[in-house]
Amino acid sequence: MAGKMLAIGECMVELMQAEGGLLRKGYAGDTFNAAYYARLFMPADWTVAYCSAVGTDTVSDEMLAFMAEKGIDTSAVRRIENRSAGLYMIHLKDGERSFSYWRSHSAAKLLADDADHLRRAIEASDLILYSGITLAILAPDAVETLLSELRRAKAAGKLVVFDPNIRPRLWDDAERMRRTLTDGARAASLVMPSFDDEVTHFGDASTEATIARYKGLGAANVVVKDGEKGVTLAFGDAPSNTCPQRRSNLSSTRPAPATVSTVPSSADWSPVISRPRPPPLPPRWRPVLSAIMGRSSQGKAACGLIGWLALLSAASLPSIRTGCRPNGNACGSARPAGRNRCADR
């Protein structure tokens, strides 16, 4: 069952401290990381593509070369004169990280300016991923261009996946942020919010309130992430399933290219979900999402958007063993300690 997954957003150059006062270069972005892991774990007959914009400089050439080397289709990445890729630096002090950003001239801010190009990329895809960061970096008119195409894709029966990934510092106005994220959710068939963000920015009193709000916006499926408390899966009209998390004792066997400092060690996921209710998703997506989960010799799922799609796939596969019960009862899914840095860009 061949198909195409398209991730839409910004990939940035990452600089991180290395030994001897040197800096190590990598590439990162929430949707790019999703594409990276999807290519690792999805079936070979699926295409994984990235939709963005970069410059025509050497930095952009190197970024595209890296994507191509890792098997990611870059045909939907536009090249824009007098622009470049955004850059950020990770600073380490007393074991704590802080970040400096240089993205004012990032070409990715113009990724939706060519409406015809965007439409072709989305129409050629079966599964589309985007995030709140994707929306935050775009001008208002470009946001509407992108959301219009995503609404068309949803109406055509494509799987449209949105992670709000709320980053207030990327927005110039809190009300516009909430309004745009709400519009972003309306365009999706699956929304994957983080509960702490929903409490802070939307005032939700419970995960069920978050689910109800997003379903009220037209998202048929909602996956609410709630830190150490686990994740609540709400698919269609079926009762929600809350799955607590436990610490994983598995060591990573995932191949991590040394040139990418952004592939996190915290990506060692081990879903162990059993007897779930099958979600009302088209059957053709079940093996795809299972592959995204990483049911390979590595036995690992990935991080960020793909990590939570892993839980979605687990919920559609009765062969996976666990004890997930409806309405907040027991289930196990392993998760390492600490915040997943894949979602931080």
N, C-alpha and C positions, 0 to 999 in steps of 0.2 A: 504494500500500500504506500505508494510514493506520495509525497506532498512537499509543501514549502512553508517554512516558518520565517517570519519577518520580525525582527526587533527594530524599534524606531527610537532614536534618541541620540545622545552625545557620548562619544568616546573621547577621553582626555589622556594626555601624556601625564604619567605619574613620575615624580622624582622622589626617591626615598634615600635616607642616609645609609651609607654602606661603610665598610671598614676603611681606615686610612683617610677619613675626611672626604671620601668620594661619594658620588651620588649614583644610584642605580635607577635606570629608566624602565618604566613599564607602561601599560595601557589599562585604563579602567573606566567604568561607567556602569550604572545599574543595568541598563538594557544591553550594553555590550557584554557584560559578564554573563548575562542570561544566554546570549547567543553563543558565547564561548563554550559554556557547559552543555548547551543543547547540542552543539556539534560533537562534543565528546560522547554523548550518551544516546543520541537519536539514531534511528536506523540509517544505514548508509544510503538508502534510496530516497531519503529526505534531504532537501536542500535547506540549509540554514543561511539566511541573508541578513544583512544589516543595512538599515536606511538612515542616512545621516548626510552631513556635508563636511568636507575638509577643504583645505587650501590647495594651492599648486606648488607649495614649497617642499623642501626636503623632509621636514618633520612629517608632513602629511603623506608623502611618498612612503616613508618608513612605516607609518601606521597602517596604511593600506596593504603594504607588503606583508606585515605581520598577520593581518586578518586573513589574507589569501593563503599564507603558509599554514594557518590553522584550519583551513577548509571552510572559511566563512565567505559567502558570495558578497562581493562589494559592488555589484553592478548598480545597486540603488543608492550608492554614495555619490553625491554630486561634488564636483570640483569647482571652487569659487576663487577667482582672482582676488589678491590683496586681503585674503583671510588665511587663518591657520587653525590648527587644532588648539583647543583649550589646554591649559597646563595647571597642575597643582603640585605642591610639595608637602610631604609629610615630615613634621618635626617631632623628634622624640626627646622628652625631658622627664627624667625620673620615672620612666616606664609609661608615661602618658603621651598620647599623640595629639598634635594640633595640626591645622592645615592652613596653607596659604594658597590662594587661587589667582590665576591669570586667565580670564575667559572673556574679557570684554570684546575681543575681536575674533571670537570663536566662530568658525564657519558653520558649525552645527546650529547656530541661532537662525540660520536661513534655510534649514532643511525642508521647510514646508512652503517656501516662497514660489516654487515651481509646482503649481497645482497639477498639471498634466503628468509630470514625472511622478509625483506622489501617488496619483490615482493608478498609474500603470504598476507601480511597485506593490500596492495593496491588492489590486485586482489579481495579480499573479500569485498571491499567497493564500494559504489556507488557515494559518494560525498567526495572529498579529499580537505583538507585545508592545506596550508603551507604559510610561510612568508619569507621575507627577512632575518629575524633573524634566521629562520631555516637554511637558506643557509649560513649565516655569521659564525655560530659556527662550521661548518663542514670543514674538510680538502678538498682540491680541488678534489681529487679522489672520496671522499665520496659524494661531491656535484654532480659529474657526475653520480654516481650510483643512487642517488635519482632522478635526473632530467630524467635519462633514463627511470626509472619506471613510472614517472609521464607522460612522453610523450606517453608511451604505454597505460596508463590509458586514456589519452585524445583521442588517436586514437581509443580506444575501446568504446568511447561514454560516458565515465564517466564525471561528472561535476567536473572539477579540478580548484580550486580557489586559487589565489595568491594575497597576500597583500605585496607589496614591503617593507613597514615599514622600511624605510632606517635609519640605525643607524651607521654612519661613524666610530664611535669609536670601533665597532666590527670588522672592516676590517683593514688589514695591508697595503692596497694599494688602492687608490681611483679608479684607472683604473680597477683593478680586481673586485672591488665592482660593478662598472657600468656594466662590462662585465657579471658578474655572475647574477646580477639582470635581465639583458636583457635575458640571457638564461633561467632564472626562469620564465619570462613572456612568452617565447615561448612555455613552457610546459603547459600553462594554457588555459582554455576555458573562464575564467572570471578573469580579473585583476582589483584590487581595489587600485589604487595609491592615495597618498595625493599630491595635486597640489603644495604646497609649497616645498615639497621635490623634486618634478620633476623639478621645476624652478631652485633650488639650485644645483642639481647634474646632471641634463640632459639639462638644459638651455631652457626648453620649454617656449614659449612666451604666450601660452594660453592653456586653458583646451582642446580646440579642437586639438591643436598640440599634447598634451599628448595622447588624444584618437587616433589620427591618427598614432602616433608612436607605440602604443601598438597593434593596429589593424594590422599595418604593420608587426608586429612580429608574427601574427597568432592568437591573442586573439580575439575571436568572440564578446566578451562582455566586456565592460569597465565601471567601476563606479569610477569617479574622485571626490574625497573629497576635498572641498575647504573652510574649516573653516566656518566662519559666512556667506559666500556667498552661501553655500549650497553644493549640489552635482549634478553632471551631469551624467545622465544615457545614455549609448550608447550600444544598443543591436542589434547585427547583422547589417543588412543594413538599419534599421529604423532610422529616424532622431533622433538626441540626444535630451534629455529632461533635462533642467536645473531646479532644484528645490531649491529655496531659503529656508532658515530656519528661524524659529521664536522661541522665548523663550517659553518653556513649563511652564504652570502653574499647572501641575498635580503633585500631591505628589506621592511618590513611594509606591507601594503596593507589590513590588517584595520581596519574601522571601530572606533574606540575612543571611546565617549562621554566627553566632558570631565567629566561629573559623577561618573564612577566612577574613582577613583584606584587601584582594585584590579585593573583589567585590565592585566596586566603587559606590558611591552615584550618580555619574554623568551618570549612565546608564539608566536614565529615559527617554526613547525615546518614542515619540508618533507620528508615521507616519500618515499623513493625506493627502494622495495622491489620486487624482481622475482622471477619464477618461484618463488613460495613454495608450500608444500604447503597446499591448502585445509583449514582447520580443520573439525572435525566440529560446526559450529554450524548451526542451521536455516537454510536458504537465504533465508528471508524477512528475516533479520537483516543479510544482506550489504549490500544497498543502504542500509539504515539506518545501519550503522556507517560505510559509505563517506561518507555525508552528514555524519556527525559529524566525520569526518576533514577535511571542508572541501574536497571536490573541486568547488569553485565557481570563480568568476572570481578570487577572492582566492588560490586555490591554497594555502591555509594550513590547518594543523590547529590545534587549541587546546591548552590547558594542563591540567595536573592529570589528573584522571580521564579527561577527554575526550581529552587528548593521547595517552594510552596506549590508549584505545579506537581511536584513529586507527591505531595499529600493528596492532591486531586486524583492523580493516577492510582494511588493506593486505594482510594475509596471506590474505584471502579473495577478493581481486580479481586475477585473472591479467592484467588489462589494464595494471596498474601495472608500470613497468619498474624493474628493479634487479638486483642480484646476490646475493640472500640464499640461502645454502646451509645445509643441516642441520648440526647438531653443531658450531656455533661457527665456521664458515668465513665468508667475506666476505659482507657486505651493507652497504649504506649507508643511514643515515637522518640527516638533518640535525638538529642540535640546537644552540641557542645556548649560549654559555658562561654559567656561573652557575646557581645553584639556582633552580628554578621557585618563585616565591613563592606561586603559587596553592595549593600543598599545605601551606602553613605555618600555616593557621588551625586 
